[in-house]
């Protein structure tokens, strides 16, 4: 069981705000803050290159930490400046060509769907959305049927959508893709630090994730997992003198490990901070973190459902810590502003039609309020959010 008092003592931001925007960027624990600040001070004192050299051993340990988080090997890990670029480096390196089919989910993020459209325009690939089952998650049976088509070359989807929804049955998806001999690219941005991730059990060939969300690391840092056997077959779209070495004026050689997907320049302080965040999460235990998140999110959903005018918008057999809802006759931006007011200081975010268009369009939604809980949230935090939404709902009713 997690020690809530310790979690909150480790998290200075909990003294200033009630934070339910963990799906955007979590409040960093003190060890992460100290790691980042101390390295920046070392850069100021020694020089950037010299400080990085002094931290070489700790930088190498970041790969070990990411590998432990995923049950992977350090040589299968690339540390990249953000999850978007990590995902891009994997996707654009795949040898997709005219007529190849990419299967995705209705919960796909626009930031990933746009590259599909770009390669549809540039290379002639095709995109197909896997139907949902009755609970709103990917239908594994429908996926298995589509995987019999030899034109299917890739399954690519998020484990948890940015606008909530289900925790996708990724182990079943991975097993189906493996059996069909089809690549599986998993966007784990909302999953890392949130739910247990084991790439061996999931069966994904590639996985991209960010530091700033549920891992509680600094912004501007992410990582990419590429299965060793696949890595050797892929040539990154972009290369530099870190990803490859110049052998002669006419020949270069790409490095053999996943760091071929990195580039030379790096925010060293953020990289060390991400490593500290992962180590902190692993010390607490991802399973206890996930268990507490589920309990808090379940309680929040139950209490919000009792408020007049509130409609919960989450679906799935297994729901995440991202709780989404709408309030009758009120735009989600107004709810966000109401909660963020000086008197309340409650942070939530909103998911819009533009970010998850397929899912929103299918469900007739324009936007939703997104309250994403983390293990350091308290019962008092839940009380504050519920009471504020109740007050707003009453105010709307009185104004009719």
N, C-alpha and C positions, 0 to 999 in steps of 0.2 A: 504494500500500500504506500502511496506517495505521501510525503510530509508536506501538507499545504502551507504550513507556516514557513517552512524552509523555502519552498518554491517562491512564495511572495517576498520573503526577505531577500532572496537572490535576484529579484526582479524590481529594480528601483521604480520603474514606470507605474507599477500598481499603486503607488502612493499618490499619483497625479491624475490618473484617468481610469475609467472602467473600460477595458479594452476588449472589444469583440470584433476586431478586424485582423484576426490571425491568419485568415486566408489571403489577406493583402500583405501585411508585414507584422510579425509578432513583436512583442516587447522582448528585447534582448536581455538575457541574464547577465549579471555583473561580470562573470568570468569572460564572456564574449566582449563586453565593453572594455574591460581592462586589457584584454589581449590586443584588441585593435588599437587602442590609444597608446599602449606601451610601445607597440611597434612603430607607430607614427613618430613617437618621441625619439625612438632609436634612429629612424631615418633623418630626423632633424639634427640629431647629435652626431651621427657617424657618416651620413650620406645614404641615399637610397640603395645603391648597389651593395655597399658595404654592410648595411643592416640586413639585406637579404642574404648575403653570404654568411653572416653570423647566425642567421635563422635557418640555414640549409637543412639541418637535421629535423627541425620542427616542421618545415615545409614538406619534407618527404613523408612525415608521419600523417599528414592530412590525407594522403592517398590510402594509407592503411586504415584510417578512421572511416573514410567513405566506403571502402571495401567491407569493413566490418558491418556497417549499417545495412549493406545490401547482400551480404554473404557472397561476395565476389572476391577477385584477386586484385591486388594493387595495380598490376600492369593492365587491367581492364578498365581503369578509371582515368578520365581526363577532367581536369579542373579548368573551367571556362568562365568567362566574365559574367555570364548570366545564363539562365535556363533556356531562354529563347535562342541564343546563339548555340548552346549545346545541342538543342533539338535540331536546329538548322544544319549544323555540321554533320549530324548523322543522316538526316533526311536527304539533303542535297548530294550526299556522296553515294547514295544508292543508285545502281545502274538501271533505273526505270526508263522504259522506252515506250514508244507509241503502242497503244492498245493494252498496256499493262493496267491492271485494276488495283486501286488502293481502297481497302475497306476501312471505314471509320464508323464512329458512333454518332448518334444525334446530339450527344453532349460535347462534341468536339469544340475546342476553343478556336475563336476566329484567327488567332495568331498562328495556329497550325493549319487551319483550313485554307487560308490565303496562299501559303506555299503549294498546297495541292492544286489550287486553281492556276497558279503560275506555271507549274510543270504540265498541267493540262494544256495550257496555251503554248508553252515552249517545246514540249516533247510529245504531246498527244496522249498523255496518260489519261485514265478514266477514274472517276471517284464514285464510290457507291456507299450509301449509309446502311449499316446493318440494322434491321428492324429491332425495336424493343420488345421485351416480353410484357406480360400483363402487369408487372411491378415497376416498369419504367427503366429497366436496365437492359443491356445488350442481351438479345436472345441467343444463347449458345447454340441452340438447335438451328436457328436461321443462319448463324455464322458457319456451322459445320456444312450446311447445304451449299453455301456459296463457295466454300473452300474446295469443293470438288471441281470448280472451274479453273482450268490451268492458266487462265489469264490473270488470276489473283496472285500478286507478287508481294503484297504488304498488308498487314493489319496494323493500324495506327490509331490510338485513342488515349484519352486521359483516364487515369484510375478513378479520379473524382473530378467532376466538372467544377469550373469556377463559380457557377451559379448553384452549387449544391447538388442535389440529386443523389443517386446511389453510389456506393462503393462498388465499382464494376467487378464482376466475377473473373478477375484477371487470371487466376490459376486455370480455370476451365478454358478461358480464351487462349492462354498460352499453350495448353495441352493440344487444343484443336489446331492451332497454327503449326506447332511442331509436327504433329502427325501428318499434316498436309505439306510439310516442307516449305512453309511460307514464313517470311520474316515478320517479327512482331516488335514494333517500336512503341514503348510505353511512356507517356507523359505523366511523370509522378510529382509534378510541382505541388499539388495539393496533398500528396500522399506522404512525402518524406518527412519524418518526424511526427506524423499524424497516425499512420497505420503501419504495422510491421511489413517490411519489404524484404523479400528473399528472392533474388533473381533466379535461383535454381528452382524454387517451387513455382514461381510465376511462369518461368519458361520464356521470358522475353529475351530477345537478342540485343536490344538497345533500350536504354532508359535515361531520361533527362529529368533533372530536378533543380530546384533553387535553394538558396541558403535562407532567404528572408522570411519565408512563410512559417510553416509549423516547426521547422528546425530551429528557428529563433536566432539565426545568424544575421550578419550584416547584409545590406543590399549590395547589388552589383557583383554577385558571385553565385556560381552554380556548378553543376558537375554532370558528366556524361559517363554512362556505363556502356561499353561495347564488348560483347562476348569475344573472347580471345580468337576463336577460329574465324569469326566474321571480320574482326578488325584487320586481319592480314589481307583480306580480299578487297578492302575499301580504300580508295584514294580520296582524301579530303578535297573539297572544292578549292580551299585556300591552303597554301603552304608558305612557311617562312623558314628561317634558319634555326628555329626551335623544333618545328615539325619534321624538318629534313636537314640533311647536310649536303653541302656542295662537294662532290668528289673530284671533279675536274671542271674546267670551264664549260664542258658540254654535258655533264652528267650530275644528277643529284640522287640521293638515296633517302627514302622516307624511313623514319624511325619505326621500330617494330611494334611498339606498344601503343596503348590508347592515347598517349600524349601526342601522337601525330595529329590529333584533332585540336590541340591547343595552339596558342601563338606565344611569341616570346614575351611580350609585355604583359604584366599582371599586377593587380592590386594586391600586393603582398600582405598588407595588414588585413584586408578582407578575407584573403585565403586562410590566414592563420585564425581569424575570427570564426570562419566557417568550421574549421577543424575543431576549435574549442566548443562550438555549439553542438557539433555531432558527438563529441566526447561527453559533454554534459548530458545530452539526451540518452546516450547509451548507458551512462552511469545510473540514471533514473530508471531506465528500462522502457523500451518502446511499447511493450505490452501493457505495463501499468499506465503509461501515458494514454494509450488508446482506450483502455478500460475507463479511465476517468473522463476522457473527452466524451465517450458515448453516454455515460451517465449524466453528465452536465447537459449535453445537447438534448437528450431525451426529456430531462426535466424542463428545459426551456421550451421545447415544443409543446409539451403537455400544458404548460401554464399559458403560453401564447394562444393556444387553441381555445382557451376559455374567455378570451377577450372579444367583445362584440366588434365585428368589422374586420377581424384578423383572419386571413386565410393562409394556412401553411402551404408551401409550394414544394416540399421535399417528397421524393419518391424513392423506391428501392427496397429490396429485401434487407439490405444492410445500409443504414444511413450514416452519414459522416458527421463530423463536428460542425459542418456548415449548415446553419439553420436559416432558411429563407422563407419570407412571408410577404404578403401585401396587406395594406390597410385600405378599406373601402373609402372612396372619394378622397384619396390622398396620394400624391406622387411620392415615390420612394425617396427622391431627393429631399422632399420636405420632411419626411420622417428622419432621415439622416441628419439634417440640420437641427431639427428639434432635439434629438438625442445629444448632439454635440454641443448644445448651447452651454454657456459658461456655468450655469447653475447645475447642469447634469454631468457634463464631460464624459459622455458615453460614446465610444467610438464604434460605429458600424460602417459598412460600406454598402454599395448597391451594385447589382449585376444588371446589365442592360441588354437590350435586343441585339446590339452590335457585337457583343462579346461571345454570346452563345446563340446565334441566330437560328440554327436548326431546331434546337430544343424549344426556344422561346416561341418560335413560329408555330411549332407543332402543338404547343399548349396554350396558344393565344395570349401570351404575356408580352408586355413591353419592357418591364423592369421589375426587380424584386429587391427588397431590403435583405441584406446579407449580414447575419450576426454569427460570426465564426468563433466558437469557444476553444479554449486551450486548457491544459491541465492546471495552470496557475489561476484560472478564474475561480471565484468563490461563490458560495450560495448567496452572499450579499450582493455580488455582481449581478447574479441572475435576478435577484429581487429588484435591484435598481432599474434594470432594463425592462422588466415586466411592468413595474409601477409606472415608468415613464410612458410606455406604449399605452397602458390603461388610461393615463391622464390625457394623452393625445386623442385617444378614441372617444373619451367622454367629452372633450372639447369640441370635437367634430360633431358629435350627436347634439350638443347644446346649440351649436351654430345653425342647425337645420331650420 
